[in-house]
Amino acid sequence: MDNRARNVDNRVINSRAIKVIGHRNPDTDSICAAITYSNLKNILDPDHPCKPCRAGLLNRETEFVLDHFKVPVPQLYTDVSPHIRDVDIRLAKGVDGETSLRRAWMTMRDQELDTLCIVDEEQYLKGVITVKDVATANMNGMDPHILEIAKTSYQNLLDILDGTVLVGDVTGKTVEGRIIIGSGSAEQIEKSISPGDIVVVSNRAESQLAALEMDAGCIIVCASSKVSRTMQMLAEEKGCMVITTQNSTYVTGQMLSQAAPIRHYMTSGKLLTFTLHTPVEEATRVMASVRFRYFPVLDDDGKYIGVVSRRNLLNLHKKQLILVDHNEKSQAAEGIDEAEVLEIIDHHRIGTLETDGPVYFRNVPVGCTCTIIYQMYRENDVEITPTMAGLMLSAILSDTLMFRSPTCTPADERAARKLAELAGVDLEKYADDMFAHGGDVSGKTAAEVFNGDYKIFTSGDVRFGVGQGSYMMEKNRKAAQALVGPYLPQAMEKQGLDYIFYMFTDVRNSSTELLMTGAGAEELIAKTFNTTVDNGVATLPGVVSRKKQLIPSLIKAIKLEQE
């Protein structure tokens, strides 16, 4: 396997690593949990590599964390349904367009492949040729001008005839005449030859001389017949090439048209190609609409990789996932039903996600997923590097609002303080910097702020969304509210929800201003929290946790309304 094929193969294999992924609209815990748990799994089980992924765009708080600890952003996977990279791509090598028809057919025969992809020196796809195209070219190969029309190189003639050059130099030269079989008398041969023609002759000296006298471009002497020194000298004077072959005159005549380059017969327009990111569902639909058997696959740079067929799609490798910080289908990446979930590490309520088989499910009532992962590092006696410690610390500070959230447990705080030591940071100062960066909404659109930390929940027939932004500085909180407030009705309609609630949490004062939209949303909140809603905004002192204080109360109230 050449280096390019090996690199492509490794890329496809790497794309099948187990993906550790959080929920849509990921927060700091979702991202840091994916990174730190991937690291732990790779240490404990290097034979089954894991890689951290994300199901959405990063918020500014998480960007600050990754930048602070110099950690690359995980790869984005908004859709985990099967794609072409998840099937067994046949890494058939691309061929040069100058390849002869005969050589192309031999390649197809030897590789048991009925389609060849023609590429340039940089591996960009130029066209395809099928065994049907080769057969058609052979059956229609009656035109004596075909080698000239196709600008066939003399090197191709040597290749298919296994010939030897006695006179002349074939380097860089192409055929400039017809194919003539030099049979019959010398007079007949002279009448049929034009300057530049290729003349196929036997051992008859008069036939060879007649071709030379008529300024043939090349004489092909068959059956390994001898060519006299005098004839060779005359050919050299005339500028006529002389090639000998072991093949008979009949076989040589039959084979010559097969020297034409495949670029002359290839299909080059409107090629049906796939990329590594083409969904299998789309590829199946395309394949069903045409009669081709193999389809070229291109990489991210548009370069040729290999081919896939309908049979390849049957041998599908589902994406293998480990879910962190969520266990509800509505919060998972698109296509979760078509993926294989291996593990779930979470600290939320148990939701609606179903799996095909048993999985490792660790759900602990703590304030942060990274607290659970920290415990798993300790349980397995795995060293926690400063970088991993910094990531887990950041997640705990974010999810527990620096220990102010009612979801925070003594285990969260103990873990955070130990992780701060391992990361070599001042916990309070680092938290202030992290929240300050996370709360800055300058230059952001309403949609970007809205999606910063947003999830969709279901209670009976009611679907509702809840977002949260946590702010240390009041000016940042007010700026975010001004952006998101007018956007809520638009988001609700687009997502087909009954309600949307958005928490703007004042971390320092442990309170939340809750914005809402949806028919009956104000009445629901007023009754649930025994408060007054003023123009779509409710002030909720002491409410800082979406998971523990808002969601359970909302679900209980919605269920009561449905009874």
ROBA-454859 format. One record per residue (C-alpha): x, y, z; residue in one letter. Coordinates in steps of 0.2 Angstrom, whole numbers. Example, Ala and Ser with C-alpha at 12.3 -4.5 7.8 and 13.67 -1.06 7.14 Angstrom:
<rs>
R      c1      c2      c3   sefi
R      62     -22      39      A
R      68      -5      36      S
</rs>
This chain:
<rs>
R      c1      c2      c3   sefi
R       0       0       0      M
R       7      17      -5      D
R       9      31       8      N
R      -7      40       2      R
R     -18      24       3      A
R     -11      21      20      R
R     -15      39      26      N
R     -32      37      19      V
R     -35      20      27      D
R     -29      27      44      N
R     -40      42      42      R
R     -55      31      39      V
R     -50      20      54      I
R     -48      35      65      N
R     -65      41      60      S
R     -72      25      68      R
R     -64      28      85      A
R     -77      28      99      I
R     -84      45     100      K
R     -86      53     117      V
R     -99      66     115      I
R    -110      78     125      G
R    -127      86     122      H
R    -132      99     108      R
R    -128     117     113      N
R    -114     110     124      P
R    -109     119     140      D
R     -92     118     148      T
R     -96     102     158      D
R    -102      93     141      S
R     -85      98     132      I
R     -73      95     147      C
R     -82      78     151      A
R     -79      72     133      A
R     -61      77     133      I
R     -56      70     151      T
R     -66      54     149      Y
R     -59      51     132      S
R     -42      53     140      N
R     -46      41     154      L
R     -53      28     142      K
R     -38      29     131      N
R     -26      26     146      I
R     -37      11     153      L
R     -41       3     136      D
R     -29       9     122      P
R     -35      -5     110      D
R     -52       4     109      H
R     -47      22     105      P
R     -59      36     110      C
R     -59      53     104      K
R     -68      68     111      P
R     -82      76     101      C
R     -95      90     102      R
R    -113      91      96      A
R    -113     110      94      G
R    -104     126      94      L
R     -94     132     110      L
R    -100     146     121      N
R     -87     159     126      R
R     -85     152     143      E
R     -79     135     136      T
R     -68     144     123      E
R     -59     153     137      F
R     -57     136     146      V
R     -49     127     131      L
R     -38     142     127      D
R     -32     144     145      H
R     -27     126     146      F
R     -21     125     128      K
R     -33     111     123      V
R     -39     108     105      P
R     -57     110     101      V
R     -66      93      99      P
R     -72      88      82      Q
R     -89      93      78      L
R    -103      80      75      Y
R    -120      87      74      T
R    -126      71      66      D
R    -121      54      71      V
R    -131      44      58      S
R    -120      33      46      P
R    -110      42      33      H
R     -99      35      19      I
R     -84      35      30      R
R     -93      22      41      D
R     -93       9      27      V
R     -79      -1      20      D
R     -72      10       6      I
R     -63       0      -7      R
R     -46       9      -8      L
R     -44       5     -27      A
R     -29      15     -34      K
R     -33      29     -46      G
R     -25      26     -64      V
R     -17      38     -76      D
R     -28      43     -91      G
R     -14      38    -103      E
R     -16      20     -97      T
R     -20       9    -112      S
R     -37       1    -114      L
R     -29     -16    -113      R
R     -20     -12     -97      R
R     -36      -5     -90      A
R     -45     -21     -94      W
R     -31     -32     -86      M
R     -32     -21     -70      T
R     -50     -24     -69      M
R     -48     -42     -72      R
R     -34     -44     -59      D
R     -43     -33     -46      Q
R     -61     -40     -49      E
R     -67     -22     -52      L
R     -78     -16     -66      D
R     -74       2     -64      T
R     -58      12     -64      L
R     -56      30     -58      C
R     -44      41     -68      I
R     -34      54     -58      V
R     -21      67     -61      D
R      -4      68     -53      E
R     -12      76     -37      E
R     -26      63     -36      Q
R     -40      74     -42      Y
R     -53      64     -51      L
R     -54      67     -70      K
R     -66      53     -75      G
R     -71      35     -74      V
R     -71      20     -86      I
R     -81       4     -84      T
R     -78     -13     -91      V
R     -93      -9    -102      K
R     -84       6    -109      D
R     -69      -5    -113      V
R     -80     -19    -121      A
R     -89      -5    -132      T
R     -72       2    -137      A
R     -66     -15    -143      N
R     -82     -19    -152      M
R     -81      -2    -161      N
R     -63      -3    -164      G
R     -64      -4    -183      M
R     -58      14    -186      D
R     -40      14    -192      P
R     -38      32    -187      H
R     -42      28    -168      I
R     -24      29    -162      L
R     -21      45    -171      E
R     -38      53    -165      I
R     -35      47    -147      A
R     -17      54    -148      K
R     -10      38    -142      T
R       8      37    -136      S
R      20      25    -144      Y
R      24      19    -126      Q
R       7      12    -125      N
R      10       2    -141      L
R      26      -5    -134      L
R      17      -9    -118      D
R       3     -19    -125      I
R      13     -28    -138      L
R      28     -31    -126      D
R      38     -24    -140      G
R      56     -19    -143      T
R      62      -3    -152      V
R      75      -7    -165      L
R      75      10    -173      V
R      70      27    -166      G
R      65      34    -149      D
R      47      33    -143      V
R      49      45    -129      T
R      35      58    -129      G
R      29      53    -147      K
R      11      50    -152      T
R       4      41    -166      V
R       0      52    -181      E
R      -7      40    -194      G
R     -18      25    -197      R
R     -16       7    -193      I
R     -12      -3    -209      I
R      -9     -21    -210      I
R       5     -24    -223      G
R      -2     -39    -232      S
R      -3     -43    -250      G
R      10     -38    -263      S
R      22     -23    -262      A
R      12     -13    -275      E
R      -4     -16    -265      Q
R       5     -10    -248      I
R      12       5    -257      E
R      -6      10    -262      K
R     -13       9    -245      S
R       0      18    -235      I
R       1      37    -231      S
R      15      46    -222      P
R      15      43    -203      G
R       5      27    -204      D
R       8      12    -193      I
R      11      -3    -204      V
R      11     -20    -197      V
R      22     -32    -207      V
R      29     -49    -206      S
R      47     -55    -211      N
R      45     -51    -229      R
R      58     -38    -234      A
R      48     -31    -249      E
R      34     -27    -237      S
R      46     -18    -225      Q
R      54      -9    -239      L
R      37      -3    -247      A
R      32       4    -230      A
R      48      14    -228      L
R      47      21    -246      E
R      30      27    -243      M
R      36      37    -227      D
R      27      26    -214      A
R      29      33    -196      G
R      32      16    -189      C
R      34      -2    -194      I
R      29     -16    -182      I
R      38     -32    -187      V
R      29     -47    -180      C
R      33     -65    -175      A
R      50     -59    -169      S
R      56     -58    -187      S
R      73     -52    -191      K
R      76     -35    -198      V
R      91     -33    -209      S
R     105     -20    -204      R
R     102     -12    -221      T
R      83     -10    -218      M
R      87      -3    -201      Q
R      99      10    -208      M
R      86      15    -221      L
R      72      17    -207      A
R      84      28    -198      E
R      87      39    -213      E
R      68      40    -216      K
R      64      44    -198      G
R      53      29    -196      C
R      53      19    -180      M
R      55       0    -181      V
R      47     -10    -167      I
R      47     -29    -166      T
R      35     -40    -156      T
R      33     -59    -153      Q
R      15     -58    -158      N
R       8     -64    -175      S
R       2     -51    -188      T
R     -16     -56    -184      Y
R     -14     -54    -165      V
R      -5     -38    -167      T
R     -18     -31    -178      G
R     -31     -36    -166      Q
R     -22     -28    -151      M
R     -17     -11    -158      L
R     -33      -2    -156      S
R     -32      -7    -137      Q
R     -17       4    -136      A
R     -28      19    -136      A
R     -28      29    -119      P
R     -43      27    -108      I
R     -45      46    -106      R
R     -52      45    -124      H
R     -66      34    -118      Y
R     -69      39    -100      M
R     -84      48     -93      T
R     -79      65     -87      S
R     -95      75     -85      G
R    -108      75     -72      K
R     -99      61     -62      L
R    -108      54     -47      L
R     -96      55     -32      T
R     -98      54     -13      F
R     -87      61       0      T
R     -83      54      17      L
R     -97      65      24      H
R    -111      59      12      T
R    -125      51      23      P
R    -128      33      19      V
R    -146      36      16      E
R    -142      49       3      E
R    -129      37      -6      A
R    -142      23      -6      T
R    -155      34     -14      R
R    -142      39     -28      V
R    -136      22     -31      M
R    -154      16     -33      A
R    -157      29     -47      S
R    -143      23     -58      V
R    -136       7     -65      R
R    -118      10     -60      F
R    -110      -2     -49      R
R     -95       7     -41      Y
R     -95      26     -36      F
R     -79      36     -33      P
R     -76      43     -15      V
R     -67      60     -12      L
R     -59      66       3      D
R     -61      83      11      D
R     -49      91      -1      D
R     -59      84     -16      G
R     -46      71     -20      K
R     -50      53     -25      Y
R     -49      40     -11      I
R     -57      24     -17      G
R     -74      17     -23      V
R     -90      11     -14      V
R    -104      -1     -21      S
R    -121      -6     -15      R
R    -113     -21      -7      R
R    -101     -10       4      N
R    -116      -1      11      L
R    -123     -18      18      L
R    -107     -19      28      N
R    -110      -3      38      L
R    -101       1      54      H
R    -112      11      66      K
R    -104      25      75      K
R    -100      20      93      Q
R    -104      33     106      L
R    -101      36     124      I
R    -113      49     130      L
R    -108      62     143      V
R    -118      75     153      D
R    -135      69     145      H
R    -146      54     143      N
R    -161      61     134      E
R    -164      58     115      K
R    -170      76     113      S
R    -153      83     119      Q
R    -142      70     109      A
R    -134      73      92      A
R    -145      70      77      E
R    -146      52      71      G
R    -143      45      88      I
R    -156      31      84      D
R    -144      25      70      E
R    -128      24      82      A
R    -123      12      95      E
R    -122      19     112      V
R    -109      10     123      L
R    -109      20     139      E
R    -118      34     147      I
R    -110      45     161      I
R    -122      58     168      D
R    -129      67     183      H
R    -146      72     176      H
R    -163      64     178      R
R    -165      48     168      I
R    -173      52     152      G
R    -181      45     136      T
R    -165      37     128      L
R    -167      19     123      E
R    -152       8     118      T
R    -152      -8     108      D
R    -143     -18     121      G
R    -136     -16     139      P
R    -124      -2     142      V
R    -113       4     156      Y
R    -123      18     163      F
R    -116      28     178      R
R    -128      41     184      N
R    -123      50     201      V
R    -133      64     209      P
R    -119      76     210      V
R    -118      94     203      G
R    -107      90     188      C
R    -102      76     176      T
R     -84      79     178      C
R     -85      76     197      T
R     -90      58     192      I
R     -76      57     180      I
R     -64      63     193      Y
R     -70      49     205      Q
R     -67      37     190      M
R     -49      43     189      Y
R     -46      40     207      R
R     -55      23     207      E
R     -43      17     193      N
R     -28      25     201      D
R     -24      35     185      V
R     -13      51     187      E
R     -23      67     183      I
R     -12      79     173      T
R     -13      98     176      P
R     -22     100     160      T
R     -35      87     164      M
R     -37      94     181      A
R     -40     111     174      G
R     -53     105     163      L
R     -63      95     176      M
R     -61     110     188      L
R     -68     122     175      S
R     -83     110     172      A
R     -87     109     191      I
R     -86     128     194      L
R     -97     131     179      S
R    -111     118     183      D
R    -111     122     202      T
R    -109     141     199      L
R     -94     140     210      M
R    -103     130     224      F
R    -118     142     225      R
R    -130     130     215      S
R    -141     119     226      P
R    -136     104     214      T
R    -118     106     222      C
R    -113      92     234      T
R     -99      91     246      P
R     -91      79     233      A
R     -91      92     220      D
R     -83     105     231      E
R     -70      92     237      R
R     -66      87     219      A
R     -64     105     213      A
R     -52     111     227      R
R     -41      96     224      K
R     -42      99     206      L
R     -37     117     208      A
R     -21     111     217      E
R     -17      99     203      L
R     -20     112     190      A
R     -10     125     199      G
R     -23     138     199      V
R     -31     150     211      D
R     -49     144     212      L
R     -58     160     216      E
R     -48     171     204      K
R     -49     158     190      Y
R     -68     156     193      A
R     -70     175     191      D
R     -60     176     175      D
R     -70     161     168      M
R     -87     168     172      F
R     -82     185     166      A
R     -77     179     149      H
R     -92     167     148      G
R    -104     182     152      G
R     -97     193     138      D
R    -110     194     124      V
R    -102     208     114      S
R    -102     205      95      G
R    -114     190      97      K
R    -131     187      89      T
R    -147     183      99      A
R    -146     165      92      A
R    -128     163      98      E
R    -132     168     115      V
R    -148     158     116      F
R    -140     142     110      N
R    -125     145     123      G
R    -133     132     135      D
R    -150     127     130      Y
R    -159     110     131      K
R    -176     103     126      I
R    -187      93     138      F
R    -203      83     136      T
R    -217      80     149      S
R    -231      70     142      G
R    -237      78     126      D
R    -228      95     131      V
R    -211      99     124      R
R    -202     114     131      F
R    -185     122     130      G
R    -175     129     144      V
R    -159     139     142      G
R    -148     147     155      Q
R    -134     160     156      G
R    -125     163     172      S
R    -117     180     174      Y
R    -105     188     187      M
R    -107     205     180      M
R    -124     213     179      E
R    -120     223     163      K
R    -117     206     154      N
R    -133     199     161      R
R    -144     214     155      K
R    -135     214     138      A
R    -139     195     136      A
R    -157     198     141      Q
R    -160     212     129      A
R    -153     200     115      L
R    -162     184     119      V
R    -179     191     125      G
R    -186     196     108      P
R    -179     180     100      Y
R    -189     168     111      L
R    -205     168     101      P
R    -195     165      85      Q
R    -185     150      92      A
R    -201     143      99      M
R    -210     143      83      E
R    -195     136      73      K
R    -193     122      85      Q
R    -211     118      87      G
R    -212     119     106      L
R    -226     123     118      D
R    -215     134     129      Y
R    -197     141     130      I
R    -190     147     147      F
R    -173     156     149      Y
R    -164     158     165      M
R    -153     174     167      F
R    -144     169     183      T
R    -135     182     194      D
R    -121     171     201      V
R    -116     183     215      R
R    -133     186     222      N
R    -140     168     219      S
R    -155     174     209      S
R    -163     172     192      T
R    -173     183     180      E
R    -183     170     170      L
R    -189     175     153      L
R    -203     165     145      M
R    -214     163     129      T
R    -229     152     124      G
R    -247     152     127      A
R    -250     150     146      G
R    -232     151     150      A
R    -234     166     162      E
R    -248     158     171      E
R    -238     142     173      L
R    -223     150     181      I
R    -234     161     192      A
R    -243     146     199      K
R    -227     135     200      T
R    -216     148     209      F
R    -230     158     218      N
R    -223     174     210      T
R    -228     188     199      T
R    -224     188     180      V
R    -221     206     173      D
R    -221     208     155      N
R    -214     190     152      G
R    -201     191     166      V
R    -201     183     183      A
R    -189     186     197      T
R    -184     170     206      L
R    -173     173     222      P
R    -163     159     226      G
R    -166     149     210      V
R    -150     146     201      V
R    -151     128     196      S
R    -160     123     180      R
R    -158     104     184      K
R    -163     104     202      K
R    -174     119     205      Q
R    -183     124     188      L
R    -185     108     178      I
R    -193      97     192      P
R    -205     110     197      S
R    -210     113     179      L
R    -213      95     175      I
R    -223      93     190      K
R    -234     108     186      A
R    -236     102     168      I
R    -241      85     174      K
R    -254      92     185      L
R    -262     102     171      E
R    -263      87     160      Q
R    -272      76     173      E
</rs>
